[in-house]
Amino acid sequence: MTRKKLPEFRNEKEFVEFVETHSLADYWDEFEPVEDVQIQTHHQAKKRISLQVYPSASRKLLSSVVYPARRLFNAG
């Protein structure tokens, strides 16, 4: 089976668009093994907000949103 040749990309956006619309299996032989890969993550800034709610609503808000979110984000 003849493999396709990977095109040249002018920027990262072109590469991402290509990867999203093509199977990389068709271009597998074009890739080279790499070592010492470093992945950069971009963290979103957090913003503190305050809400004024009635006491009965605050219990419901805490139990249905805040406490589960804390468990989710503090799990890892």
N, C-alpha and C positions, 0 to 999 in steps of 0.2 A: 504494500500500500504506500502510495506517495504522500508524504507529509507536506502540508502547506508551509510557506515561508512567512514568518512573523514580520509584519510591516514595521516601518520606522515610525516613531511617535515624536511629535514636536513638544509635547508636554504631558504631564501626569493626567490631565483631564482626558486627553485623547486615548491614553492607555486604559483608563477606567471605563470609558464608553465602549471600547473594544472588548474588554473582558466581560462586560455586562451583556454583550450581544453575541459573543462567540464562545465556542467550546475550546478551552485551552488544550484539550486532548489532541486536537488536530495539529497543535504546534509544540507538542511536548519535547520533541528532539531539539528544538531551538533554545531551550532553557539550559542554563548551566547551574551546577550545584553551588551553593553559597554557604559561607560559615560566618559566625559572629553577626547574626542578624539583630538589629536593634529596631524596635517598634516604638514610635512616638505616639503618645495619646494626647488628645486635646481635651482638657477638662473644662466643663462649663463653669462659669462663675456662679456662685450661689448668691441668692438675694434673700435677706430676711424680710418677712412680712408679718404684720400683726392683724388680727381679726378681733372684732368685738361681737360676741354672740351671747345669747341667753344661756344661763347655766344648763338647762336641759339639752340645748343644742351642742354645748361644748363637750358633754360626755359622749354624745353620739359621734361627734367629729373626731374626738380623740380615739375612740375605740374602733372606728371604721377606717380612718385615714392615717392619723399620726402614728399610732403604735405599730400598725403593720408596716408602714414605711420605714420606721426605725429598725425593725427586725430585718427588713429587706436590705437596707443600706449598711447595716452593721454586721451582716452575716459574714461578709468576706473580709 
